[in-house]
């Protein structure tokens, strides 16, 4: 019997597969086949499968080339006497090959399967709060936590402002008592009536908590009795998983655990404070306060009446001096829980603000709160961060009564006139002004002015000042369809080195002021920045 030329026709598409350079589709099918045999991954899953597949991909490709090589050997078989024997051997080889591929892939994927299970667990924890992300504006329910009151007197009435602090045991340094002391010492007797301080001792070490509570009750007993100071603790059983979390930003595992727990600490603190006051400000446990900070905050809030805002910032550092409406606290608490393992809390705040449609940061200068700690609560590492905009003494925020502003100068982009009159860290910026150009403020109602201060230029653009100009005040507003303006003006003085400042204005001006005007007395080549216009009324 002659030699028989036998092809592996029993393997569907074998010839196309053998001579094709596009192995991706076959490899993908093999991956899906072997994965489905070991771990079920449903369509539409949000699990990151690429990370799981990458580890074993090199070994699978090696297996793939092994299989191709075997097929090529089988294809060269020519002189076999019995088709049935050859067919049986071919089927047997392929069967054993696939069994080997499945068994070894199962072994290779053992660690990957564990990764899938862990990832699924973490995502299920987040999925508990997915509905809040879909509609943050309607979520106002409290998180179900039974707090332990470590030192507290029942709150008799709702206050104007709650100051929240979360604290854990530090390896080096302890600044909590100094922070509490600064809050009370920098507040007047009248201000103390309008604030409450809530301290969340978030460490799971009960001995440390007991020792801190003892120190607090000894030093601040009268504030506790007056209902101005409460010390609480959220038990550990309410916390989500804190081990084996996603290592975003390539952070070490202990760093991820620390910042993730910190997010939950803050979430439980916010949840507790939701109904204690009208407004809430977050501080860290190593902060020094400015004198009469509450009065300054109240002035700012009053000046923004009718303006939409989510977060006001009174410090540029971390999670210090961030002010919220108390009715937003439940949503913020749920938000921090929902994404507790994703990123640090101060990064999450930026996203929260944006989700509630506040596009830009609203930060006030000078800062009301200063970081004073030298050692971080994370591992006791050095942390020398300071807010260079902080002023501790003689802080006096201007009144800046409601007014309309306009200028005939050529405004650059969106640096409009109103930005110079705001307490926010913004400014007016115009192209080179000419003689006779004006910048006018028309007050809604006549006012008595005690002090005026106008600053031009910035640190990085020190030449964009008003080189030649004067400041006038006016009375008798004329009716106009286009814009209101005063009929007569009285000159108060000239700008010096780009600045103007005068106190006792009410003693020099015999009339109530309707308008204030910056007047350019000489054309200049430089652009003009008006950084701030501050007005104090009597």
C-alpha positions in Angstrom: 0.0 0.0 0.0 1.4 3.4 -1.0 2.0 6.4 1.1 -1.1 8.5 1.9 -0.9 12.3 2.1 -3.0 13.1 5.2 -4.0 16.7 6.3 -5.6 17.6 9.6 -8.9 18.3 8.1 -10.6 17.4 11.3 -9.4 20.7 12.9 -11.7 23.4 11.5 -9.9 26.3 9.8 -6.5 24.7 10.5 -4.9 25.8 7.2 -6.1 29.3 7.6 -4.9 29.4 11.2 -1.5 27.9 10.4 -0.6 30.3 7.7 -2.2 33.4 9.2 -0.1 36.1 10.8 -3.1 37.4 12.7 -2.9 35.3 15.9 -4.7 37.8 18.1 -8.3 36.5 17.5 -7.3 32.9 18.2 -5.3 33.9 21.2 -8.3 36.0 22.5 -10.6 33.0 22.1 -8.1 30.9 24.0 -7.9 33.4 26.8 -11.7 33.7 27.1 -12.0 29.9 27.0 -9.5 29.3 29.7 -10.7 32.2 31.8 -14.3 31.2 31.6 -13.3 27.7 32.8 -11.7 29.2 35.9 -13.4 32.5 36.8 -16.7 33.8 35.5 -16.4 37.4 34.2 -19.7 38.7 33.0 -20.2 41.1 30.1 -20.3 44.7 31.1 -18.3 44.2 34.2 -16.4 47.2 35.5 -13.5 45.0 36.7 -10.2 45.9 35.0 -9.5 42.6 33.3 -6.4 43.9 31.4 -4.4 43.9 34.6 -5.4 40.3 35.4 -4.6 39.1 31.9 -1.2 40.8 31.5 0.5 38.6 34.1 -0.1 35.4 32.2 -0.1 36.7 28.6 3.6 35.9 28.0 3.2 32.3 29.1 0.0 31.9 27.0 1.9 33.1 23.9 4.6 30.6 24.6 1.9 27.9 24.8 0.4 29.2 21.6 3.6 28.8 19.6 4.1 25.3 21.1 0.7 24.4 19.8 1.5 25.8 16.4 4.7 23.9 16.3 2.9 20.6 17.1 0.4 21.3 14.3 3.2 21.8 11.8 4.8 18.5 12.9 1.5 16.7 12.4 1.0 18.3 9.0 4.3 16.8 7.8 3.1 13.3 8.5 3.0 11.5 5.1 3.4 7.8 5.2 1.0 6.5 7.7 -0.7 3.3 6.7 -4.1 3.7 8.4 -6.2 6.8 8.4 -8.0 5.8 11.5 -4.8 5.5 13.5 -3.6 8.8 12.3 -6.9 10.5 13.0 -7.0 9.0 16.5 -3.5 10.1 17.3 -4.2 13.6 16.0 -7.3 14.0 18.1 -5.5 12.6 21.1 -2.6 15.0 20.7 -4.9 18.0 20.4 -7.0 16.9 23.4 -3.9 16.5 25.6 -2.6 19.8 24.4 -5.8 21.7 25.4 -6.0 19.9 28.7 -2.4 20.8 29.4 -3.1 24.4 28.4 -6.1 24.6 30.7 -4.3 22.9 33.7 -1.2 25.1 33.4 -3.2 28.3 32.8 -5.3 27.5 35.8 -2.1 27.3 37.8 -0.7 30.5 36.3 -3.9 32.4 36.9 -4.3 31.3 40.5 -2.9 34.7 41.7 -4.8 36.5 39.1 -8.1 34.9 40.2 -7.4 36.2 43.7 -6.9 39.7 42.3 -10.2 39.5 40.5 -12.0 38.4 43.7 -10.3 41.2 45.7 -11.2 43.8 43.0 -14.8 42.6 42.9 -15.0 43.0 46.6 -13.7 46.5 46.6 -16.0 47.5 43.8 -19.0 46.1 45.6 -18.2 48.3 48.5 -18.2 51.3 46.2 -21.4 50.1 44.5 -23.2 50.6 47.8 -22.9 54.3 47.1 -23.2 54.5 43.3 -26.7 55.9 43.5 -25.4 58.9 45.4 -23.0 59.7 42.5 -25.8 59.5 40.0 -27.8 62.2 41.9 -25.8 63.9 44.6 -28.2 66.8 44.6 -31.0 64.7 46.0 -29.1 62.7 48.5 -29.5 64.1 52.0 -29.9 61.0 54.1 -27.7 60.4 57.1 -25.3 57.4 57.2 -26.3 54.9 59.8 -23.6 55.1 62.4 -23.9 54.8 66.2 -21.3 57.2 67.6 -19.7 56.9 71.0 -19.8 60.2 73.0 -16.5 60.4 74.8 -17.0 63.9 76.2 -20.2 65.9 75.5 -23.1 67.8 76.8 -26.3 67.7 74.7 -26.5 70.6 72.2 -29.3 72.9 73.4 -29.6 74.8 70.1 -28.3 75.0 66.6 -25.2 77.2 66.2 -24.0 79.4 63.4 -20.8 77.5 62.7 -19.5 74.0 63.6 -15.7 73.5 63.5 -14.8 69.9 62.8 -11.5 68.1 63.6 -10.5 64.5 63.1 -7.4 63.2 65.0 -5.4 60.0 65.2 -2.4 58.9 67.3 0.8 60.3 65.9 4.2 58.7 66.1 5.7 62.2 66.7 4.2 65.3 68.1 0.6 66.0 69.3 -1.0 69.3 68.4 -4.7 68.6 69.1 -4.9 70.4 72.4 -3.1 73.4 71.0 -5.5 73.5 68.1 -8.6 73.4 70.4 -7.0 76.1 72.6 -6.4 78.4 69.6 -10.0 78.0 68.5 -11.4 79.2 71.8 -8.7 81.8 72.6 -9.0 83.5 69.2 -12.8 83.9 69.6 -14.5 86.6 71.6 -17.2 85.9 74.2 -19.9 86.8 71.7 -18.4 84.6 69.0 -18.2 81.6 71.4 -22.0 81.7 71.7 -22.2 81.0 67.9 -19.7 78.1 67.5 -19.5 74.4 68.4 -16.4 72.3 68.1 -16.6 68.6 67.3 -13.5 66.4 67.7 -13.6 62.9 66.1 -11.0 60.7 67.8 -10.7 58.3 64.9 -7.9 56.0 66.1 -8.9 52.4 67.0 -6.5 52.4 69.9 -8.8 52.7 72.9 -6.0 53.4 75.4 -4.9 56.4 73.3 -8.4 57.7 73.1 -9.0 57.4 76.9 -5.8 59.4 77.5 -6.7 62.2 75.1 -10.2 62.5 76.4 -8.8 62.8 79.9 -6.5 65.7 78.8 -9.4 67.4 76.9 -11.8 67.2 79.8 -9.2 68.6 82.2 -8.3 71.6 80.1 -11.6 72.4 78.5 -14.3 71.3 81.0 -16.2 74.6 80.9 -16.5 74.5 77.1 -17.8 70.9 77.3 -20.4 71.9 80.0 -21.4 74.9 77.9 -22.0 72.6 74.9 -19.3 74.2 72.8 -17.1 71.1 72.6 -18.0 67.5 71.9 -15.6 64.5 71.5 -16.9 61.5 69.6 -15.7 58.2 68.1 -17.1 56.1 65.2 -16.5 52.4 66.1 -14.3 50.3 63.9 -17.1 47.9 62.8 -18.6 50.7 60.7 -15.5 51.1 58.6 -15.2 49.4 55.1 -12.2 47.2 54.0 -8.9 49.0 54.6 -6.4 46.3 53.6 -5.4 45.3 50.1 -6.9 48.4 48.5 -6.1 49.7 45.0 -2.7 51.3 44.8 -3.5 54.4 42.8 -0.7 56.8 42.0 1.8 54.0 42.9 1.4 54.9 46.6 2.8 52.3 49.0 0.2 50.0 50.6 0.4 51.7 54.0 0.0 55.1 52.5 -3.1 54.0 50.6 -4.5 52.5 53.9 -3.8 55.7 55.8 -5.4 58.1 53.3 -8.4 55.8 52.7 -9.1 55.6 56.4 -8.7 59.3 56.7 -11.5 59.8 54.0 -13.8 57.6 56.1 -12.8 59.4 59.3 -13.9 62.7 57.7 -17.1 61.2 56.3 -18.2 60.0 59.7 -17.3 63.4 61.2 -19.3 65.3 58.5 -22.2 62.9 58.9 -22.4 63.7 62.7 -22.2 67.5 62.2 -24.9 67.8 59.5 -27.5 69.2 61.9 -25.5 71.1 64.5 -25.2 74.4 62.7 -25.9 76.5 59.6 -22.3 76.3 58.3 -19.4 73.9 58.8 -15.6 74.5 58.5 -13.1 71.7 58.4 -9.8 72.0 60.2 -6.9 69.6 60.8 -5.7 68.8 64.3 -2.5 70.9 63.9 -3.8 74.4 63.1 -3.6 77.9 64.6 -6.5 80.3 64.1 -6.6 84.0 63.2 -8.1 86.5 65.7 -11.9 86.7 65.4 -12.0 84.3 62.5 -15.7 83.8 63.0 -16.5 87.5 62.4 -14.4 87.4 59.2 -16.2 84.3 58.0 -19.6 85.9 58.7 -18.6 89.0 56.7 -17.6 86.9 53.8 -20.8 84.9 53.8 -22.9 88.1 54.0 -21.0 89.6 51.1 -21.9 86.5 49.0 -25.6 86.7 49.7 -27.4 85.7 46.5 -24.3 84.1 45.0 -24.2 80.3 44.5 -21.3 78.5 46.2 -20.4 75.1 47.5 -17.0 75.5 49.1 -15.3 78.6 50.4 -11.6 78.3 51.2 -9.9 80.2 54.0 -6.6 78.5 53.7 -4.7 77.2 50.7 -3.4 74.1 52.5 -4.8 70.6 52.5 -8.2 70.1 54.2 -7.8 73.3 56.3 -10.3 76.1 56.4 -12.8 74.6 53.9 -16.3 76.0 54.6 -19.6 74.3 53.6 -23.3 74.8 54.0 -24.4 72.2 56.6 -27.1 71.0 54.3 -24.4 69.8 51.9 -22.6 67.7 54.5 -24.6 64.4 54.1 -23.8 64.5 50.3 -20.1 65.2 51.0 -20.0 62.3 53.6 -21.5 59.9 51.1 -19.1 61.1 48.4 -16.0 60.5 50.6 -17.3 57.0 51.4 -18.1 56.2 47.8 -14.5 57.0 46.6 -12.6 56.5 49.9 -9.9 54.4 48.3 -9.4 56.4 45.1 -7.4 59.5 46.2 -6.7 61.8 49.2 -9.5 63.8 50.7 -8.4 67.2 49.5 -8.3 65.9 45.9 -11.8 64.5 46.3 -13.1 67.9 47.4 -12.2 69.4 44.0 -14.4 66.8 42.3 -17.2 67.3 44.8 -17.2 71.0 44.2 -17.3 70.5 40.4 -20.1 68.0 40.6 -22.2 70.5 42.4 -21.5 73.1 39.7 -19.0 75.4 41.4 -16.3 75.5 38.6 -13.7 77.7 40.2 -12.0 77.9 43.6 -13.3 80.7 45.9 -10.4 81.4 48.2 -10.1 84.4 50.5 -6.9 86.2 51.5 -5.4 86.7 54.0 -5.9 83.1 55.2 -7.6 82.6 58.6 -5.9 79.3 59.5 -2.3 78.3 59.6 -0.7 74.8 59.7 1.5 74.6 62.8 2.5 70.9 63.0 6.1 69.9 62.3 5.5 66.2 62.0 2.8 64.5 59.8 0.2 62.2 61.2 1.4 59.7 58.5 4.5 57.9 59.9 5.7 61.0 61.7 7.4 62.4 58.7 8.5 66.0 58.6 5.8 68.4 57.3 6.9 72.1 57.2 4.1 73.4 55.0 3.0 77.0 55.9 0.4 79.2 54.4 2.2 82.4 53.5 -1.1 84.3 53.2 -2.0 83.8 56.9 -2.3 86.8 59.2 -2.9 86.1 62.8 -3.4 89.6 64.3 -5.4 92.6 63.2 -7.3 90.7 60.5 -10.0 93.0 59.2 -11.9 91.9 56.2 -13.5 94.8 54.2 -17.2 95.3 54.0 -17.4 96.1 50.3 -21.1 97.0 50.1 -23.2 95.9 47.1 -22.3 97.9 44.0 -22.1 97.9 40.2 -18.8 98.4 38.5 -17.7 99.5 35.0 -14.7 100.8 33.1 -14.0 102.2 29.7 -10.5 100.6 29.7 -9.8 97.8 27.3 -10.4 94.6 29.4 -8.1 91.6 28.8 -10.0 88.3 28.3 -12.3 87.6 31.3 -10.4 89.7 33.9 -13.5 92.0 34.3 -13.9 94.9 36.6 -16.0 93.0 39.3 -13.0 90.8 40.1 -11.1 93.7 41.7 -13.9 94.3 44.1 -14.2 90.7 45.3 -12.5 89.3 48.4 -11.6 86.2 46.3 -8.1 85.9 45.0 -8.8 87.4 41.6 -8.1 90.8 39.9 -9.0 93.2 37.0 -6.5 93.2 34.1 -6.7 95.8 31.3 -4.6 96.9 28.4 -2.5 100.2 28.7 -4.9 102.9 29.9 -5.0 106.5 28.6 -5.5 109.9 30.2 -9.1 110.2 31.3 -9.9 106.5 31.5 -11.9 105.6 34.5 -12.8 102.6 36.8 -16.1 103.4 38.5 -18.0 101.8 41.5 -21.6 102.8 42.0 -23.1 101.7 45.3 -26.6 100.4 45.5 -27.2 102.7 48.5 -25.4 105.8 49.8 -22.7 104.8 52.3 -20.4 106.3 54.9 -16.8 105.2 54.3 -14.3 104.9 57.1 -11.4 103.5 55.1 -10.4 102.9 51.5 -7.5 100.7 50.2 -6.7 100.0 46.5 -3.8 97.9 45.4 -2.5 97.5 41.8 0.0 95.1 40.2 0.9 91.6 41.5 4.1 90.0 42.7 4.8 88.4 39.3 3.7 91.5 37.4 5.1 94.3 39.5 5.1 96.9 36.6 1.4 96.4 35.7 0.5 99.1 38.3 -1.3 102.4 38.0 1.7 104.8 37.5 -0.3 108.0 37.4 -3.8 108.1 38.8 -6.2 109.6 41.5 -9.1 108.4 43.5 -12.4 110.4 43.6 -15.7 110.0 45.5 -19.0 111.2 44.2 -22.6 112.0 45.0 -26.0 112.6 43.3 -26.4 109.6 41.0 -28.0 110.5 37.7 -30.7 108.2 36.2 -29.5 106.6 33.0 -30.9 103.8 30.8 -27.3 102.5 30.2 -25.5 102.9 33.5 -25.8 104.9 36.7 -23.2 107.5 37.5 -22.6 110.5 39.8 -22.9 114.1 38.7 -20.1 115.5 40.9 -16.8 114.1 42.3 -14.4 115.2 45.0 -10.8 114.1 44.8 -9.4 112.3 47.8 -5.8 111.9 46.7 -3.2 110.5 44.3 -1.9 106.9 43.9 1.6 106.4 45.1 3.7 103.4 43.8 0.5 102.0 42.4 -1.4 102.0 45.7 -3.9 104.2 47.5 -4.9 104.0 51.2 -6.8 106.4 53.4 -8.4 106.2 56.8 -10.9 108.5 58.4 -12.7 109.2 55.1 -15.9 109.9 56.9 -14.2 112.8 58.7 -13.1 114.4 55.5 -16.2 114.0 53.3 -19.3 116.0 54.2 -21.7 113.8 52.2 -22.8 110.2 51.9 -20.9 108.6 49.1 -22.8 107.2 46.1 -19.8 106.5 43.8 -16.0 105.9 43.9 -13.8 106.4 40.9 -10.2 105.6 39.9 -9.1 108.2 37.4 -6.1 107.8 35.1 -4.2 111.1 35.0 -1.5 110.1 32.4 -1.2 107.6 29.6 1.1 104.7 30.3 2.6 102.0 28.1 2.2 99.2 30.8 -0.9 97.2 31.2 -2.9 97.7 34.4 -3.8 95.2 37.1 -6.2 96.3 39.9 -5.6 93.6 42.4 -8.0 94.6 45.1 -10.4 97.4 46.1 -11.3 97.3 49.8 -13.9 99.5 51.5 -14.7 99.7 55.2 -18.0 101.4 56.2 -19.1 102.9 59.5 
